[in-house]
């Protein structure tokens, strides 16, 4: 097993062959994929705020094109591209699925737009004959969330008593371990050019916080913020971030995304891949324990 890493990347607890490179450096990818039968493109610049949005497009869009081209030249037999549930259409009051109509106009913020454009590249390559399968994970949770991800930050902020209130939104949560297994199933059974949602449970943010409260033996916040108040906080927080250079506590992009519940169905992955995710409570408990033990909160 081989892992593409930047010179500054830290590989912890993984017994893999390390190849130094960068998605933005097309030449560095040639050696990375040489001799590989499968390529899992899981890398992305996953931030809901940055002073330099061009960085997101360079990594997520140009980087995807670079890697898929390198894999095609190397004769890789199967490529799994990791997109995001953010590229799935979300009909109001209903669950989204792989066939729900959606366009780039529905993409809120630079992160989602960059991932949308990257997914379009993957679909284009598949139509041209490349063996590309696309997976759309929802909100993975679990241990070893080093940064943490925006989803992990919800857990960290809750444990650190930094979430006195919540907004009326919702996410589909899934165990990160199940997402990893879903990638393997997609490589084994997925059809080129098809998208597969890797998710599990649709939960409102209030329900997520209640589950965290029960697992961590802490009180859950009870104040529900009106969207207008959350939006104003996002504007102020993001405005200060552009001045200070520090990430905002409430990214405006995240607030805009929260206006719509991101509820989806993973029925297609279950039917065509045999994807069977387990309940998310065990993953939430692992996340809580790991964040505490690693001093994140």
ChimeraX commands (.cxc) that place a marker at each C-alpha (Angstrom):
marker #1 position 0.00,0.00,0.00 radius 0.5
marker #1 position 1.29,3.42,-0.99 radius 0.5
marker #1 position 0.37,6.88,0.27 radius 0.5
marker #1 position 0.96,10.19,-1.51 radius 0.5
marker #1 position 2.18,12.74,1.02 radius 0.5
marker #1 position 3.36,16.31,0.91 radius 0.5
marker #1 position 6.78,16.97,2.46 radius 0.5
marker #1 position 5.02,18.44,5.51 radius 0.5
marker #1 position 2.51,15.58,5.91 radius 0.5
marker #1 position 2.53,13.50,9.07 radius 0.5
marker #1 position 1.82,9.78,8.70 radius 0.5
marker #1 position 0.83,8.37,12.06 radius 0.5
marker #1 position 0.28,4.71,12.90 radius 0.5
marker #1 position 0.17,3.63,9.25 radius 0.5
marker #1 position 2.45,0.98,7.77 radius 0.5
marker #1 position 2.55,2.29,4.20 radius 0.5
marker #1 position 5.05,3.16,1.51 radius 0.5
marker #1 position 5.35,6.93,1.52 radius 0.5
marker #1 position 5.72,8.79,-1.79 radius 0.5
marker #1 position 6.36,12.52,-1.60 radius 0.5
marker #1 position 4.38,14.70,-3.97 radius 0.5
marker #1 position 1.54,17.18,-4.29 radius 0.5
marker #1 position -1.72,17.11,-6.23 radius 0.5
marker #1 position -0.85,20.53,-7.64 radius 0.5
marker #1 position 2.45,19.19,-9.01 radius 0.5
marker #1 position 1.45,16.96,-11.94 radius 0.5
marker #1 position 4.96,15.60,-12.45 radius 0.5
marker #1 position 5.15,14.31,-8.87 radius 0.5
marker #1 position 2.09,12.12,-9.42 radius 0.5
marker #1 position 3.61,9.96,-12.14 radius 0.5
marker #1 position 5.82,8.02,-9.72 radius 0.5
marker #1 position 3.06,7.97,-7.11 radius 0.5
marker #1 position 0.69,5.89,-9.28 radius 0.5
marker #1 position 3.31,3.84,-11.11 radius 0.5
marker #1 position 2.56,0.13,-10.77 radius 0.5
marker #1 position -0.74,0.66,-8.94 radius 0.5
marker #1 position -3.83,-1.34,-9.87 radius 0.5
marker #1 position -6.13,0.87,-7.80 radius 0.5
marker #1 position -6.05,4.54,-6.87 radius 0.5
marker #1 position -8.19,6.02,-4.11 radius 0.5
marker #1 position -8.30,9.78,-4.50 radius 0.5
marker #1 position -9.44,10.85,-1.03 radius 0.5
marker #1 position -7.37,14.04,-0.72 radius 0.5
marker #1 position -8.98,17.47,-0.64 radius 0.5
marker #1 position -8.53,20.92,0.81 radius 0.5
marker #1 position -11.49,20.74,3.19 radius 0.5
marker #1 position -12.06,24.19,4.65 radius 0.5
marker #1 position -15.19,26.27,4.95 radius 0.5
marker #1 position -13.14,29.47,5.12 radius 0.5
marker #1 position -9.84,30.66,3.69 radius 0.5
marker #1 position -8.38,34.05,2.81 radius 0.5
marker #1 position -7.21,32.55,-0.46 radius 0.5
marker #1 position -10.06,30.64,-2.19 radius 0.5
marker #1 position -7.82,29.95,-5.21 radius 0.5
marker #1 position -5.98,27.42,-3.04 radius 0.5
marker #1 position -9.14,25.31,-2.83 radius 0.5
marker #1 position -9.55,25.21,-6.59 radius 0.5
marker #1 position -5.86,24.46,-7.17 radius 0.5
marker #1 position -5.97,21.42,-4.89 radius 0.5
marker #1 position -9.49,20.16,-5.42 radius 0.5
marker #1 position -10.07,20.87,-9.12 radius 0.5
marker #1 position -6.66,21.05,-10.79 radius 0.5
marker #1 position -5.31,18.40,-8.42 radius 0.5
marker #1 position -8.09,15.98,-9.33 radius 0.5
marker #1 position -7.45,16.45,-13.03 radius 0.5
marker #1 position -3.72,15.93,-12.50 radius 0.5
marker #1 position -4.19,12.71,-10.54 radius 0.5
marker #1 position -6.79,11.20,-12.86 radius 0.5
marker #1 position -4.60,11.95,-15.87 radius 0.5
marker #1 position -1.58,10.36,-14.17 radius 0.5
marker #1 position -3.63,7.28,-13.28 radius 0.5
marker #1 position -4.87,6.95,-16.86 radius 0.5
marker #1 position -1.33,7.15,-18.24 radius 0.5
marker #1 position -0.20,4.49,-15.76 radius 0.5
marker #1 position -2.97,2.11,-16.82 radius 0.5
marker #1 position -4.61,1.97,-13.38 radius 0.5
marker #1 position -7.50,-0.51,-13.52 radius 0.5
marker #1 position -9.80,1.21,-11.01 radius 0.5
marker #1 position -9.98,4.74,-9.63 radius 0.5
marker #1 position -12.25,5.71,-6.75 radius 0.5
marker #1 position -12.76,9.46,-6.49 radius 0.5
marker #1 position -13.99,10.78,-3.14 radius 0.5
marker #1 position -16.49,13.57,-3.71 radius 0.5
marker #1 position -18.85,14.88,-1.02 radius 0.5
marker #1 position -22.50,14.74,-0.08 radius 0.5
marker #1 position -22.44,18.48,-0.72 radius 0.5
marker #1 position -22.59,17.68,-4.45 radius 0.5
marker #1 position -25.87,15.78,-4.02 radius 0.5
marker #1 position -29.16,17.54,-4.68 radius 0.5
marker #1 position -31.17,18.27,-1.53 radius 0.5
marker #1 position -34.91,18.55,-2.21 radius 0.5
marker #1 position -36.73,20.49,0.50 radius 0.5
marker #1 position -38.41,18.18,2.98 radius 0.5
marker #1 position -37.14,15.01,1.27 radius 0.5
marker #1 position -34.02,12.88,1.16 radius 0.5
marker #1 position -31.57,13.51,-1.64 radius 0.5
marker #1 position -30.08,10.73,-3.72 radius 0.5
marker #1 position -27.64,10.27,-6.59 radius 0.5
marker #1 position -30.32,11.16,-9.16 radius 0.5
marker #1 position -31.71,14.29,-7.51 radius 0.5
marker #1 position -31.31,17.21,-9.95 radius 0.5
marker #1 position -28.55,19.60,-8.91 radius 0.5
marker #1 position -26.26,22.17,-10.51 radius 0.5
marker #1 position -23.31,24.35,-9.59 radius 0.5
marker #1 position -25.79,27.11,-8.78 radius 0.5
marker #1 position -26.82,25.00,-5.77 radius 0.5
marker #1 position -23.26,24.90,-4.43 radius 0.5
marker #1 position -22.80,27.20,-1.43 radius 0.5
marker #1 position -19.28,28.58,-1.03 radius 0.5
marker #1 position -15.89,27.85,-2.54 radius 0.5
marker #1 position -15.38,24.42,-0.97 radius 0.5
marker #1 position -18.58,22.95,-2.39 radius 0.5
marker #1 position -18.06,24.66,-5.76 radius 0.5
marker #1 position -14.52,23.30,-5.99 radius 0.5
marker #1 position -15.72,19.78,-5.19 radius 0.5
marker #1 position -18.55,20.09,-7.71 radius 0.5
marker #1 position -16.10,21.05,-10.44 radius 0.5
marker #1 position -13.79,18.20,-9.43 radius 0.5
marker #1 position -16.66,15.72,-9.60 radius 0.5
marker #1 position -17.52,16.98,-13.08 radius 0.5
marker #1 position -13.93,16.21,-14.12 radius 0.5
marker #1 position -14.25,12.68,-12.71 radius 0.5
marker #1 position -17.51,12.14,-14.62 radius 0.5
marker #1 position -15.95,13.53,-17.79 radius 0.5
marker #1 position -13.00,11.13,-17.47 radius 0.5
marker #1 position -15.40,8.22,-16.91 radius 0.5
marker #1 position -17.38,9.12,-20.03 radius 0.5
marker #1 position -14.10,9.12,-21.95 radius 0.5
marker #1 position -13.38,5.57,-20.80 radius 0.5
marker #1 position -11.41,5.93,-17.55 radius 0.5
marker #1 position -12.43,3.40,-14.85 radius 0.5
marker #1 position -13.56,6.07,-12.39 radius 0.5
marker #1 position -16.14,5.38,-9.67 radius 0.5
marker #1 position -17.38,8.26,-7.48 radius 0.5
marker #1 position -18.33,8.03,-3.81 radius 0.5
marker #1 position -20.12,10.81,-1.93 radius 0.5
marker #1 position -19.52,10.42,1.81 radius 0.5
marker #1 position -21.80,12.28,4.18 radius 0.5
marker #1 position -20.34,13.50,7.52 radius 0.5
marker #1 position -17.78,10.92,8.70 radius 0.5
marker #1 position -17.16,10.69,12.43 radius 0.5
marker #1 position -14.76,8.72,14.56 radius 0.5
marker #1 position -11.34,8.74,16.16 radius 0.5
marker #1 position -8.07,10.15,14.76 radius 0.5
marker #1 position -9.70,13.28,13.34 radius 0.5
marker #1 position -6.45,15.22,13.59 radius 0.5
marker #1 position -7.35,18.71,12.30 radius 0.5
marker #1 position -10.30,18.24,13.16 radius 0.5
marker #1 position -12.74,18.25,10.23 radius 0.5
marker #1 position -15.72,20.63,10.45 radius 0.5
marker #1 position -17.83,17.68,11.68 radius 0.5
marker #1 position -15.25,16.76,14.29 radius 0.5
marker #1 position -15.11,20.38,15.40 radius 0.5
marker #1 position -18.77,20.17,16.40 radius 0.5
marker #1 position -17.82,17.40,18.83 radius 0.5
marker #1 position -14.74,19.27,20.08 radius 0.5
marker #1 position -16.70,22.48,20.62 radius 0.5
marker #1 position -19.45,20.59,22.45 radius 0.5
marker #1 position -16.95,18.89,24.78 radius 0.5
marker #1 position -15.21,22.22,25.42 radius 0.5
marker #1 position -18.54,23.95,26.24 radius 0.5
marker #1 position -18.22,26.22,23.20 radius 0.5
marker #1 position -21.68,25.40,21.84 radius 0.5
marker #1 position -24.19,27.26,24.03 radius 0.5
marker #1 position -26.81,27.20,21.25 radius 0.5
marker #1 position -27.61,25.53,17.93 radius 0.5
marker #1 position -29.41,26.21,14.69 radius 0.5
marker #1 position -32.19,24.23,13.05 radius 0.5
marker #1 position -30.18,22.16,10.61 radius 0.5
marker #1 position -29.39,18.52,10.00 radius 0.5
marker #1 position -26.65,16.19,8.81 radius 0.5
marker #1 position -26.30,12.61,7.73 radius 0.5
marker #1 position -23.67,11.00,9.97 radius 0.5
marker #1 position -21.66,7.89,9.15 radius 0.5
marker #1 position -18.86,5.99,10.87 radius 0.5
marker #1 position -15.53,6.85,9.20 radius 0.5
marker #1 position -14.65,3.14,9.27 radius 0.5
marker #1 position -17.77,2.35,7.25 radius 0.5
marker #1 position -16.79,5.05,4.76 radius 0.5
marker #1 position -13.40,3.35,4.33 radius 0.5
marker #1 position -15.11,0.00,3.70 radius 0.5
marker #1 position -17.46,1.75,1.26 radius 0.5
marker #1 position -14.46,2.87,-0.79 radius 0.5
marker #1 position -13.26,-0.73,-1.09 radius 0.5
marker #1 position -16.75,-1.89,-2.06 radius 0.5
marker #1 position -16.91,0.84,-4.70 radius 0.5
marker #1 position -13.60,-0.36,-6.15 radius 0.5
marker #1 position -14.80,-3.97,-6.12 radius 0.5
marker #1 position -18.39,-3.57,-7.30 radius 0.5
marker #1 position -18.98,0.01,-8.44 radius 0.5
marker #1 position -19.76,0.94,-12.03 radius 0.5
marker #1 position -17.57,3.45,-13.83 radius 0.5
marker #1 position -19.20,6.85,-14.04 radius 0.5
marker #1 position -21.65,6.12,-11.21 radius 0.5
marker #1 position -22.00,7.98,-7.90 radius 0.5
marker #1 position -22.63,6.25,-4.57 radius 0.5
marker #1 position -23.68,8.00,-1.36 radius 0.5
marker #1 position -21.84,6.59,1.67 radius 0.5
marker #1 position -23.99,7.64,4.60 radius 0.5
marker #1 position -26.02,6.27,7.48 radius 0.5
marker #1 position -28.27,8.26,9.84 radius 0.5
marker #1 position -30.13,11.51,9.13 radius 0.5
marker #1 position -30.11,13.56,12.33 radius 0.5
marker #1 position -30.92,17.15,13.20 radius 0.5
marker #1 position -28.14,19.07,14.93 radius 0.5
marker #1 position -30.28,19.06,18.07 radius 0.5
marker #1 position -30.45,15.24,17.95 radius 0.5
marker #1 position -26.69,15.00,17.40 radius 0.5
marker #1 position -26.02,17.19,20.44 radius 0.5
marker #1 position -28.44,15.15,22.53 radius 0.5
marker #1 position -26.59,11.97,21.61 radius 0.5
marker #1 position -23.25,13.58,22.43 radius 0.5
marker #1 position -24.68,14.74,25.76 radius 0.5
marker #1 position -25.76,11.21,26.66 radius 0.5
marker #1 position -22.45,9.64,25.63 radius 0.5
marker #1 position -20.28,12.29,27.30 radius 0.5
marker #1 position -22.52,12.69,30.35 radius 0.5
marker #1 position -22.85,16.42,29.74 radius 0.5
marker #1 position -25.91,18.67,29.35 radius 0.5
marker #1 position -26.99,19.43,25.81 radius 0.5
marker #1 position -27.53,23.07,24.77 radius 0.5
marker #1 position -31.21,23.99,24.77 radius 0.5
marker #1 position -31.19,27.36,22.98 radius 0.5
marker #1 position -32.17,27.25,19.30 radius 0.5
marker #1 position -30.83,30.27,17.41 radius 0.5
marker #1 position -32.98,31.86,14.69 radius 0.5
marker #1 position -31.24,31.66,11.33 radius 0.5
marker #1 position -31.03,35.46,11.08 radius 0.5
marker #1 position -29.02,35.62,14.31 radius 0.5
marker #1 position -26.70,32.82,13.16 radius 0.5
marker #1 position -26.23,34.59,9.82 radius 0.5
marker #1 position -25.32,37.86,11.54 radius 0.5
marker #1 position -22.82,36.01,13.72 radius 0.5
marker #1 position -21.34,34.43,10.60 radius 0.5
marker #1 position -20.96,37.81,8.91 radius 0.5
marker #1 position -19.20,39.32,11.93 radius 0.5
marker #1 position -17.04,36.27,12.65 radius 0.5
marker #1 position -15.94,35.89,9.02 radius 0.5
marker #1 position -15.30,39.63,8.72 radius 0.5
marker #1 position -12.91,39.51,11.68 radius 0.5
marker #1 position -11.23,36.44,10.20 radius 0.5
marker #1 position -10.32,38.38,7.06 radius 0.5
marker #1 position -8.68,40.99,9.27 radius 0.5
marker #1 position -6.87,38.66,11.69 radius 0.5
marker #1 position -6.14,35.75,9.36 radius 0.5
marker #1 position -7.45,33.29,11.96 radius 0.5
marker #1 position -10.33,30.92,11.02 radius 0.5
marker #1 position -13.72,32.24,12.14 radius 0.5
marker #1 position -15.66,30.60,14.96 radius 0.5
marker #1 position -18.76,30.66,12.75 radius 0.5
marker #1 position -17.78,30.59,9.05 radius 0.5
marker #1 position -20.42,32.33,6.97 radius 0.5
marker #1 position -20.17,29.54,4.39 radius 0.5
marker #1 position -21.04,27.02,7.08 radius 0.5
marker #1 position -24.00,29.11,8.25 radius 0.5
marker #1 position -25.33,29.30,4.69 radius 0.5
marker #1 position -24.95,25.54,4.28 radius 0.5
marker #1 position -26.84,25.01,7.55 radius 0.5
marker #1 position -29.96,26.61,6.11 radius 0.5
marker #1 position -30.81,23.31,4.44 radius 0.5
marker #1 position -30.88,19.93,6.16 radius 0.5
marker #1 position -28.46,17.62,4.32 radius 0.5
marker #1 position -30.57,14.48,4.54 radius 0.5
marker #1 position -29.85,11.75,1.99 radius 0.5
marker #1 position -30.40,8.06,1.29 radius 0.5
marker #1 position -27.63,5.49,0.83 radius 0.5
marker #1 position -30.04,2.96,-0.71 radius 0.5
marker #1 position -28.13,2.78,-4.00 radius 0.5
marker #1 position -24.84,1.93,-2.27 radius 0.5
marker #1 position -26.63,-0.68,-0.18 radius 0.5
marker #1 position -28.28,-2.19,-3.24 radius 0.5
marker #1 position -25.39,-2.15,-5.70 radius 0.5
marker #1 position -22.33,-2.31,-3.44 radius 0.5
marker #1 position -23.61,-4.20,-0.41 radius 0.5
marker #1 position -22.82,-1.17,1.77 radius 0.5
marker #1 position -24.19,-1.79,5.29 radius 0.5
marker #1 position -23.13,0.94,7.73 radius 0.5
marker #1 position -23.61,0.41,11.44 radius 0.5
marker #1 position -25.18,2.80,13.98 radius 0.5
marker #1 position -23.19,5.97,14.54 radius 0.5
marker #1 position -23.23,6.00,18.36 radius 0.5
marker #1 position -20.12,3.80,18.55 radius 0.5
marker #1 position -18.29,6.21,16.24 radius 0.5
marker #1 position -19.42,9.19,18.32 radius 0.5
marker #1 position -18.11,7.47,21.45 radius 0.5
marker #1 position -14.74,6.75,19.80 radius 0.5
marker #1 position -14.53,10.38,18.71 radius 0.5
marker #1 position -15.31,11.66,22.21 radius 0.5
marker #1 position -12.71,9.38,23.79 radius 0.5
marker #1 position -10.03,10.19,21.24 radius 0.5
marker #1 position -10.52,13.96,21.38 radius 0.5
marker #1 position -10.27,13.83,25.19 radius 0.5
marker #1 position -7.24,11.52,25.25 radius 0.5
marker #1 position -5.38,13.55,22.60 radius 0.5
marker #1 position -5.96,16.81,24.46 radius 0.5
marker #1 position -8.15,18.37,21.78 radius 0.5
marker #1 position -10.70,19.55,24.32 radius 0.5
marker link #1:1,2 radius 0.2
marker link #1:2,3 radius 0.2
marker link #1:3,4 radius 0.2
marker link #1:4,5 radius 0.2
marker link #1:5,6 radius 0.2
marker link #1:6,7 radius 0.2
marker link #1:7,8 radius 0.2
marker link #1:8,9 radius 0.2
marker link #1:9,10 radius 0.2
marker link #1:10,11 radius 0.2
marker link #1:11,12 radius 0.2
marker link #1:12,13 radius 0.2
marker link #1:13,14 radius 0.2
marker link #1:14,15 radius 0.2
marker link #1:15,16 radius 0.2
marker link #1:16,17 radius 0.2
marker link #1:17,18 radius 0.2
marker link #1:18,19 radius 0.2
marker link #1:19,20 radius 0.2
marker link #1:20,21 radius 0.2
marker link #1:21,22 radius 0.2
marker link #1:22,23 radius 0.2
marker link #1:23,24 radius 0.2
marker link #1:24,25 radius 0.2
marker link #1:25,26 radius 0.2
marker link #1:26,27 radius 0.2
marker link #1:27,28 radius 0.2
marker link #1:28,29 radius 0.2
marker link #1:29,30 radius 0.2
marker link #1:30,31 radius 0.2
marker link #1:31,32 radius 0.2
marker link #1:32,33 radius 0.2
marker link #1:33,34 radius 0.2
marker link #1:34,35 radius 0.2
marker link #1:35,36 radius 0.2
marker link #1:36,37 radius 0.2
marker link #1:37,38 radius 0.2
marker link #1:38,39 radius 0.2
marker link #1:39,40 radius 0.2
marker link #1:40,41 radius 0.2
marker link #1:41,42 radius 0.2
marker link #1:42,43 radius 0.2
marker link #1:43,44 radius 0.2
marker link #1:44,45 radius 0.2
marker link #1:45,46 radius 0.2
marker link #1:46,47 radius 0.2
marker link #1:47,48 radius 0.2
marker link #1:48,49 radius 0.2
marker link #1:49,50 radius 0.2
marker link #1:50,51 radius 0.2
marker link #1:51,52 radius 0.2
marker link #1:52,53 radius 0.2
marker link #1:53,54 radius 0.2
marker link #1:54,55 radius 0.2
marker link #1:55,56 radius 0.2
marker link #1:56,57 radius 0.2
marker link #1:57,58 radius 0.2
marker link #1:58,59 radius 0.2
marker link #1:59,60 radius 0.2
marker link #1:60,61 radius 0.2
marker link #1:61,62 radius 0.2
marker link #1:62,63 radius 0.2
marker link #1:63,64 radius 0.2
marker link #1:64,65 radius 0.2
marker link #1:65,66 radius 0.2
marker link #1:66,67 radius 0.2
marker link #1:67,68 radius 0.2
marker link #1:68,69 radius 0.2
marker link #1:69,70 radius 0.2
marker link #1:70,71 radius 0.2
marker link #1:71,72 radius 0.2
marker link #1:72,73 radius 0.2
marker link #1:73,74 radius 0.2
marker link #1:74,75 radius 0.2
marker link #1:75,76 radius 0.2
marker link #1:76,77 radius 0.2
marker link #1:77,78 radius 0.2
marker link #1:78,79 radius 0.2
marker link #1:79,80 radius 0.2
marker link #1:80,81 radius 0.2
marker link #1:81,82 radius 0.2
marker link #1:82,83 radius 0.2
marker link #1:83,84 radius 0.2
marker link #1:84,85 radius 0.2
marker link #1:85,86 radius 0.2
marker link #1:86,87 radius 0.2
marker link #1:87,88 radius 0.2
marker link #1:88,89 radius 0.2
marker link #1:89,90 radius 0.2
marker link #1:90,91 radius 0.2
marker link #1:91,92 radius 0.2
marker link #1:92,93 radius 0.2
marker link #1:93,94 radius 0.2
marker link #1:94,95 radius 0.2
marker link #1:95,96 radius 0.2
marker link #1:96,97 radius 0.2
marker link #1:97,98 radius 0.2
marker link #1:98,99 radius 0.2
marker link #1:99,100 radius 0.2
marker link #1:100,101 radius 0.2
marker link #1:101,102 radius 0.2
marker link #1:102,103 radius 0.2
marker link #1:103,104 radius 0.2
marker link #1:104,105 radius 0.2
marker link #1:105,106 radius 0.2
marker link #1:106,107 radius 0.2
marker link #1:107,108 radius 0.2
marker link #1:108,109 radius 0.2
marker link #1:109,110 radius 0.2
marker link #1:110,111 radius 0.2
marker link #1:111,112 radius 0.2
marker link #1:112,113 radius 0.2
marker link #1:113,114 radius 0.2
marker link #1:114,115 radius 0.2
marker link #1:115,116 radius 0.2
marker link #1:116,117 radius 0.2
marker link #1:117,118 radius 0.2
marker link #1:118,119 radius 0.2
marker link #1:119,120 radius 0.2
marker link #1:120,121 radius 0.2
marker link #1:121,122 radius 0.2
marker link #1:122,123 radius 0.2
marker link #1:123,124 radius 0.2
marker link #1:124,125 radius 0.2
marker link #1:125,126 radius 0.2
marker link #1:126,127 radius 0.2
marker link #1:127,128 radius 0.2
marker link #1:128,129 radius 0.2
marker link #1:129,130 radius 0.2
marker link #1:130,131 radius 0.2
marker link #1:131,132 radius 0.2
marker link #1:132,133 radius 0.2
marker link #1:133,134 radius 0.2
marker link #1:134,135 radius 0.2
marker link #1:135,136 radius 0.2
marker link #1:136,137 radius 0.2
marker link #1:137,138 radius 0.2
marker link #1:138,139 radius 0.2
marker link #1:139,140 radius 0.2
marker link #1:140,141 radius 0.2
marker link #1:141,142 radius 0.2
marker link #1:142,143 radius 0.2
marker link #1:143,144 radius 0.2
marker link #1:144,145 radius 0.2
marker link #1:145,146 radius 0.2
marker link #1:146,147 radius 0.2
marker link #1:147,148 radius 0.2
marker link #1:148,149 radius 0.2
marker link #1:149,150 radius 0.2
marker link #1:150,151 radius 0.2
marker link #1:151,152 radius 0.2
marker link #1:152,153 radius 0.2
marker link #1:153,154 radius 0.2
marker link #1:154,155 radius 0.2
marker link #1:155,156 radius 0.2
marker link #1:156,157 radius 0.2
marker link #1:157,158 radius 0.2
marker link #1:158,159 radius 0.2
marker link #1:159,160 radius 0.2
marker link #1:160,161 radius 0.2
marker link #1:161,162 radius 0.2
marker link #1:162,163 radius 0.2
marker link #1:163,164 radius 0.2
marker link #1:164,165 radius 0.2
marker link #1:165,166 radius 0.2
marker link #1:166,167 radius 0.2
marker link #1:167,168 radius 0.2
marker link #1:168,169 radius 0.2
marker link #1:169,170 radius 0.2
marker link #1:170,171 radius 0.2
marker link #1:171,172 radius 0.2
marker link #1:172,173 radius 0.2
marker link #1:173,174 radius 0.2
marker link #1:174,175 radius 0.2
marker link #1:175,176 radius 0.2
marker link #1:176,177 radius 0.2
marker link #1:177,178 radius 0.2
marker link #1:178,179 radius 0.2
marker link #1:179,180 radius 0.2
marker link #1:180,181 radius 0.2
marker link #1:181,182 radius 0.2
marker link #1:182,183 radius 0.2
marker link #1:183,184 radius 0.2
marker link #1:184,185 radius 0.2
marker link #1:185,186 radius 0.2
marker link #1:186,187 radius 0.2
marker link #1:187,188 radius 0.2
marker link #1:188,189 radius 0.2
marker link #1:189,190 radius 0.2
marker link #1:190,191 radius 0.2
marker link #1:191,192 radius 0.2
marker link #1:192,193 radius 0.2
marker link #1:193,194 radius 0.2
marker link #1:194,195 radius 0.2
marker link #1:195,196 radius 0.2
marker link #1:196,197 radius 0.2
marker link #1:197,198 radius 0.2
marker link #1:198,199 radius 0.2
marker link #1:199,200 radius 0.2
marker link #1:200,201 radius 0.2
marker link #1:201,202 radius 0.2
marker link #1:202,203 radius 0.2
marker link #1:203,204 radius 0.2
marker link #1:204,205 radius 0.2
marker link #1:205,206 radius 0.2
marker link #1:206,207 radius 0.2
marker link #1:207,208 radius 0.2
marker link #1:208,209 radius 0.2
marker link #1:209,210 radius 0.2
marker link #1:210,211 radius 0.2
marker link #1:211,212 radius 0.2
marker link #1:212,213 radius 0.2
marker link #1:213,214 radius 0.2
marker link #1:214,215 radius 0.2
marker link #1:215,216 radius 0.2
marker link #1:216,217 radius 0.2
marker link #1:217,218 radius 0.2
marker link #1:218,219 radius 0.2
marker link #1:219,220 radius 0.2
marker link #1:220,221 radius 0.2
marker link #1:221,222 radius 0.2
marker link #1:222,223 radius 0.2
marker link #1:223,224 radius 0.2
marker link #1:224,225 radius 0.2
marker link #1:225,226 radius 0.2
marker link #1:226,227 radius 0.2
marker link #1:227,228 radius 0.2
marker link #1:228,229 radius 0.2
marker link #1:229,230 radius 0.2
marker link #1:230,231 radius 0.2
marker link #1:231,232 radius 0.2
marker link #1:232,233 radius 0.2
marker link #1:233,234 radius 0.2
marker link #1:234,235 radius 0.2
marker link #1:235,236 radius 0.2
marker link #1:236,237 radius 0.2
marker link #1:237,238 radius 0.2
marker link #1:238,239 radius 0.2
marker link #1:239,240 radius 0.2
marker link #1:240,241 radius 0.2
marker link #1:241,242 radius 0.2
marker link #1:242,243 radius 0.2
marker link #1:243,244 radius 0.2
marker link #1:244,245 radius 0.2
marker link #1:245,246 radius 0.2
marker link #1:246,247 radius 0.2
marker link #1:247,248 radius 0.2
marker link #1:248,249 radius 0.2
marker link #1:249,250 radius 0.2
marker link #1:250,251 radius 0.2
marker link #1:251,252 radius 0.2
marker link #1:252,253 radius 0.2
marker link #1:253,254 radius 0.2
marker link #1:254,255 radius 0.2
marker link #1:255,256 radius 0.2
marker link #1:256,257 radius 0.2
marker link #1:257,258 radius 0.2
marker link #1:258,259 radius 0.2
marker link #1:259,260 radius 0.2
marker link #1:260,261 radius 0.2
marker link #1:261,262 radius 0.2
marker link #1:262,263 radius 0.2
marker link #1:263,264 radius 0.2
marker link #1:264,265 radius 0.2
marker link #1:265,266 radius 0.2
marker link #1:266,267 radius 0.2
marker link #1:267,268 radius 0.2
marker link #1:268,269 radius 0.2
marker link #1:269,270 radius 0.2
marker link #1:270,271 radius 0.2
marker link #1:271,272 radius 0.2
marker link #1:272,273 radius 0.2
marker link #1:273,274 radius 0.2
marker link #1:274,275 radius 0.2
marker link #1:275,276 radius 0.2
marker link #1:276,277 radius 0.2
marker link #1:277,278 radius 0.2
marker link #1:278,279 radius 0.2
marker link #1:279,280 radius 0.2
marker link #1:280,281 radius 0.2
marker link #1:281,282 radius 0.2
marker link #1:282,283 radius 0.2
marker link #1:283,284 radius 0.2
marker link #1:284,285 radius 0.2
marker link #1:285,286 radius 0.2
marker link #1:286,287 radius 0.2
marker link #1:287,288 radius 0.2
marker link #1:288,289 radius 0.2
marker link #1:289,290 radius 0.2
marker link #1:290,291 radius 0.2
marker link #1:291,292 radius 0.2
marker link #1:292,293 radius 0.2
marker link #1:293,294 radius 0.2
marker link #1:294,295 radius 0.2
marker link #1:295,296 radius 0.2
marker link #1:296,297 radius 0.2
view
